[in-house]
Structures are given as C-alpha cells and as structure tokens.
Amino acid sequence: MLRRRATEFLELAKEALRRKNYDISCFLSELAAQLHIKSVLLEEVGDFPRTHSIRTLLAEVSKSLWGAKIREFTQDNRVRLIALEDAYIIARYTPTSYTEEDAEDMINIAEEIISLTSKVQGK
C-alpha cells in the first residue's frame, strides 16, 4: 500500500509541476520518496522509524541493505536531500515560493531515491 501511494504521489507531483503548482509539486515529491523508503524498510526489516527525515530513513536502509551505496548517495546528494526534507514543512506552512527548477529537481531526486532503493531490494 505504501509503495502504491508513493507512486501516486510522484505522479501527482509531476501533474502539479505541469500546472505550475511548484510548492505542491515539491511537497508531493518529498512524500513520494518518504513513503517509498518506508515501504522498503517495512518489507525488508518489518518496521520503519516514525520520522519524516529522508536522510534518517536512508540511514536505516543502509544498516540493512546496500550500506555503502546508500551512504554514498546520501553524502553526494546531501544538499538536495535537505531541500527535499525542508519541502515537507516549508511548502505547507511558510510563504516561501518554489520555482519550476526547484520542483523539477525535487521530482528528480525523489525518482533517484525510488530507483536506488528499488535496486537495493532487487525490484
């Protein structure tokens, strides 16, 4: 169920981008990545931490699966991951505006997270 919802949120993020709703697109991208990682943890280890932090969730994945590859991805994309995490709160509660480029990048990093964690599972 989480994986299906993650896929749906990513599609909605792309639709929001097409409609120029950049704040919503960024928020939905973060949610898609977060739910996908949680689905991997649930399937592989039976539980996931109750957090919204993408980096914390990726660290949990790295403990069980493909550790070095996940840690390298997290280090290489630290700034982008922080921006994605921030979108979870900022896009909903603050007057900050996101640009088209921001929304595109957040969709891209969400897709990279989903692809990487899917490879970790071999799915």
Residue frames relative to the residue before (quaternion, step in Angstrom):
aa qw qx qy qz dx dy dz
M 1.0000 0.0000 0.0000 0.0000 0.00 0.00 0.00
L 0.6562 0.5063 -0.3208 0.4584 3.62 0.92 -0.86
R 0.6525 0.5214 -0.3181 0.4485 3.57 0.96 -0.86
R 0.6379 0.5159 -0.3221 0.4724 3.59 0.98 -0.82
R 0.6646 0.4965 -0.3036 0.4686 3.56 0.93 -0.89
A 0.6134 0.5443 -0.3470 0.4550 3.60 1.03 -0.76
T 0.6546 0.5103 -0.2999 0.4703 3.57 0.95 -0.91
E 0.6651 0.5006 -0.3006 0.4656 3.57 0.95 -0.86
F 0.6485 0.5098 -0.3217 0.4648 3.59 0.98 -0.80
L 0.6368 0.5163 -0.3347 0.4646 3.59 1.01 -0.73
E 0.6439 0.5058 -0.3206 0.4762 3.59 0.98 -0.77
L 0.6460 0.5060 -0.3125 0.4785 3.58 1.03 -0.78
A 0.6041 0.5468 -0.3509 0.4615 3.60 1.09 -0.68
K 0.6601 0.4993 -0.3026 0.4727 3.57 0.98 -0.84
E 0.6416 0.5096 -0.3179 0.4771 3.58 1.03 -0.77
A 0.6357 0.5152 -0.3275 0.4725 3.60 0.98 -0.80
L 0.6142 0.5311 -0.3428 0.4724 3.60 1.03 -0.73
R 0.6565 0.5110 -0.3122 0.4588 3.60 0.88 -0.92
R 0.7139 0.4343 -0.2417 0.4932 3.59 1.09 -0.74
K 0.4607 -0.7096 0.4067 0.3446 3.59 1.37 0.06
N 0.4319 0.6420 -0.4879 0.4040 3.58 1.15 0.71
Y 0.0993 -0.8745 0.4729 0.0408 3.54 0.58 1.23
D 0.6199 0.5409 -0.3524 0.4460 3.60 0.97 -0.76
I 0.6741 0.4866 -0.2856 0.4767 3.57 0.89 -0.97
S 0.6283 0.5426 -0.3325 0.4475 3.58 0.98 -0.80
C 0.6625 0.4998 -0.3023 0.4690 3.59 0.94 -0.88
F 0.6466 0.5192 -0.3125 0.4634 3.57 0.93 -0.89
L 0.6987 0.4730 -0.2756 0.4607 3.58 0.84 -0.97
S 0.5958 0.5542 -0.3612 0.4555 3.60 1.11 -0.60
E 0.6502 0.5045 -0.3115 0.4751 3.56 0.95 -0.89
L 0.6674 0.5103 -0.3029 0.4500 3.56 0.89 -0.92
A 0.6260 0.5345 -0.3324 0.4604 3.59 1.01 -0.77
A 0.6746 0.4846 -0.2940 0.4729 3.59 0.87 -0.94
Q 0.6577 0.5283 -0.3066 0.4408 3.57 0.89 -0.96
L 0.7013 0.4625 -0.2781 0.4657 3.59 0.82 -0.96
H 0.6247 0.5332 -0.3507 0.4500 3.58 1.03 -0.69
I 0.6544 0.4978 -0.3172 0.4726 3.59 0.88 -0.89
K 0.6488 0.5124 -0.3192 0.4633 3.58 0.94 -0.83
S 0.6332 0.5245 -0.3388 0.4574 3.60 1.02 -0.71
V 0.6270 0.5227 -0.3300 0.4740 3.58 1.05 -0.78
L 0.6706 0.4910 -0.3033 0.4661 3.58 0.85 -0.92
L 0.6464 0.5225 -0.3217 0.4535 3.58 0.93 -0.84
E 0.6958 0.4713 -0.2716 0.4690 3.59 0.92 -0.90
E 0.7605 0.4153 -0.2128 0.4515 3.58 0.92 -0.87
V 0.8194 0.1870 -0.0935 0.5337 3.60 0.96 -0.77
G 0.5563 -0.6703 0.3552 0.3393 3.56 1.29 0.01
D 0.7915 0.1157 -0.0680 0.5962 3.59 1.25 -0.06
F 0.1251 -0.7654 0.6199 0.1197 3.57 -1.30 0.11
P 0.5642 -0.6023 0.4312 0.3647 3.59 -1.12 0.58
R 0.4386 -0.6806 0.5228 0.2667 3.54 -1.10 0.69
T 0.4006 0.6696 -0.5071 0.3661 3.52 0.26 1.37
H 0.3700 -0.7024 0.5565 0.2452 3.54 -1.28 0.34
S 0.4988 0.6820 -0.4116 0.3417 3.58 1.27 -0.06
I 0.4075 -0.7188 0.5182 0.2209 3.55 -0.60 1.20
R 0.6731 0.5022 -0.3100 0.4456 3.60 0.90 -0.89
T 0.6360 0.5096 -0.3284 0.4774 3.60 1.01 -0.72
L 0.6601 0.5012 -0.3080 0.4671 3.57 0.95 -0.83
L 0.6470 0.4999 -0.3212 0.4778 3.59 0.99 -0.78
A 0.6129 0.5366 -0.3494 0.4629 3.59 1.06 -0.69
E 0.6359 0.5157 -0.3255 0.4731 3.59 1.03 -0.72
V 0.6266 0.5130 -0.3350 0.4816 3.59 1.01 -0.77
S 0.6738 0.5208 -0.3058 0.4257 3.58 0.90 -0.90
K 0.5931 0.5711 -0.3660 0.4338 3.60 1.17 -0.45
S 0.7756 0.3545 -0.1636 0.4961 3.53 1.06 -0.76
L 0.8227 0.1558 -0.0021 0.5467 3.54 0.99 -0.87
W 0.8801 -0.0433 0.0531 0.4699 3.55 -1.01 0.85
G 0.0097 -0.8897 0.4563 0.0102 3.55 1.07 0.82
A 0.7217 0.4546 -0.2742 0.4442 3.58 0.62 -1.09
K 0.6550 0.5208 -0.3140 0.4484 3.59 0.94 -0.86
I 0.6625 0.4915 -0.3003 0.4789 3.60 0.95 -0.86
R 0.6580 0.5025 -0.3158 0.4634 3.60 0.91 -0.88
E 0.6376 0.5199 -0.3246 0.4668 3.60 0.98 -0.80
F 0.6430 0.5145 -0.3166 0.4707 3.59 0.93 -0.89
T 0.6641 0.5103 -0.2994 0.4571 3.58 0.91 -0.94
Q 0.6701 0.4872 -0.2995 0.4732 3.60 0.94 -0.84
D 0.6853 0.4990 -0.2839 0.4480 3.57 0.90 -0.93
N 0.7834 0.3119 -0.1403 0.5190 3.58 1.11 -0.66
R 0.1891 0.8456 -0.4850 0.1185 3.56 1.25 0.42
V 0.6925 0.4753 -0.2874 0.4603 3.59 0.76 -1.00
R 0.6643 0.4957 -0.3035 0.4700 3.59 0.93 -0.85
L 0.6532 0.5113 -0.3145 0.4614 3.59 1.00 -0.78
I 0.6246 0.5178 -0.3363 0.4781 3.58 1.04 -0.74
A 0.6472 0.5108 -0.3206 0.4662 3.60 0.94 -0.83
L 0.6441 0.5138 -0.3162 0.4702 3.57 1.00 -0.81
E 0.6449 0.5074 -0.3146 0.4771 3.59 0.95 -0.86
D 0.6566 0.5230 -0.3128 0.4444 3.58 0.91 -0.90
A 0.6091 0.5801 -0.3523 0.4104 3.58 1.05 -0.72
Y 0.5598 0.6160 -0.3859 0.3977 3.58 1.12 -0.58
I 0.7476 0.3350 -0.1892 0.5413 3.58 1.03 -0.80
I 0.6993 0.5169 -0.2912 0.3988 3.56 0.69 -1.12
A 0.6728 0.5114 -0.3138 0.4327 3.60 0.87 -0.89
R 0.7044 0.4579 -0.2656 0.4729 3.57 1.15 -0.53
Y 0.8502 0.2825 -0.0749 0.4379 3.57 0.83 -0.98
T 0.7459 0.3710 -0.2323 0.5021 3.60 1.12 -0.24
P 0.5598 -0.6292 0.4211 0.3368 3.58 -1.19 0.40
T 0.3509 0.7415 -0.4996 0.2784 3.61 1.23 0.24
S 0.2197 -0.7679 0.5882 0.1268 3.54 -1.01 0.83
Y 0.2807 -0.7356 0.5941 0.1650 3.51 -1.10 0.77
T 0.3933 -0.7069 0.5407 0.2309 3.54 -1.20 0.58
E 0.6895 -0.4392 0.3706 0.4408 3.52 -1.33 0.11
E 0.6522 0.5181 -0.3094 0.4588 3.58 0.97 -0.86
D 0.6141 0.5355 -0.3426 0.4677 3.59 1.04 -0.76
A 0.6810 0.4977 -0.2868 0.4541 3.55 0.84 -1.01
E 0.6416 0.5190 -0.3222 0.4639 3.57 0.97 -0.83
D 0.6778 0.4896 -0.3018 0.4580 3.58 0.90 -0.91
M 0.6633 0.4990 -0.3200 0.4568 3.59 0.96 -0.74
I 0.6011 0.5155 -0.3557 0.4963 3.58 1.09 -0.59
N 0.6637 0.5200 -0.3045 0.4431 3.58 0.91 -0.92
I 0.6886 0.4573 -0.3029 0.4743 3.62 0.84 -0.88
A 0.6031 0.5350 -0.3608 0.4689 3.60 1.07 -0.63
E 0.6553 0.4998 -0.3105 0.4737 3.60 0.95 -0.83
E 0.6360 0.5213 -0.3271 0.4656 3.59 1.02 -0.77
I 0.6374 0.5163 -0.3193 0.4746 3.60 0.99 -0.83
I 0.6702 0.4967 -0.2983 0.4639 3.57 0.88 -0.95
S 0.6554 0.5095 -0.3085 0.4645 3.57 0.93 -0.85
L 0.6750 0.4997 -0.2955 0.4554 3.58 0.86 -0.97
T 0.7214 0.4360 -0.2687 0.4661 3.58 0.76 -0.97
S 0.5910 0.5353 -0.3697 0.4769 3.59 1.18 -0.40
K 0.6396 0.5136 -0.3215 0.4730 3.59 1.03 -0.74
V 0.5895 0.5717 -0.3568 0.4453 3.54 1.09 -0.76
Q 0.7144 0.4292 -0.2368 0.4993 3.54 1.00 -0.84
G 0.4152 -0.7056 0.4761 0.3211 3.55 1.18 -0.42
K 0.5544 0.6006 -0.3955 0.4189 3.57 1.17 0.57
